């Protein structure tokens, strides 16, 4: 269970008033298997996602993952909540998918040979064995996104948080990544402009001007989002 209790995020800015509100008075209990966040660019979606695994901490209020405070227990939180970025090249830091997944396994698998075997197994599960040792720059957009996803899944988090995972993809790769996310046993929380992907979720949150302005079933919330954007 992820809990956000009266959470606010502010950042300093030059000149009066001296700070900008990114999120304000957010109270949420996130327990559903599939949750989507929708909203305009700059509405606060990505800020909210980054709170969930301690990439940023709230200026006010409290964020807890299974009772662990993201401000004081970040290591415990990040074992439970994995995060993928919109652009996988922001996340894939080594030359090949195999290298990156091995890096993810390093903390808990000390033997190098075993670590390599497990990394190959993880990549094979998601159809990436054939490109395991290719340069990440030679992969398709979908293959890069899946490689970034596998590097997070290899840590075995219980919750996966994805920031616009299909935004940079063509239709074929968008469908591939969407199918993989749909099949995962993990809790998945995704910020997206892809309304078809959001419509597959159990719960949708509409974020506007740093606040949750709608929260509920996909059909109802997505209709509200379309009205807001119109």
Secondary structure, DSSP 8 states (H G I E B T S, - for coil): -EEEEEEEEEEE-SSTTSEEEEEEEEEEEE-SSEEEEE--TTSSHHHHHHHTTTSS--SEEEEEETTEETTT-HHHHHHHEEEE-SSGGGT--SSBHHHHHHHHHTTT---HHHHHHHHHHHHHHTT-GGGTTSBGGGS-HHHHHHHHHHHHHTT--SEEEEESTTTT--HHHHHHHHHHHHH-SSEEEEE-S-HHHHHTSSEEEEEETTEEEEEE-HHHHHHHHHHHH-
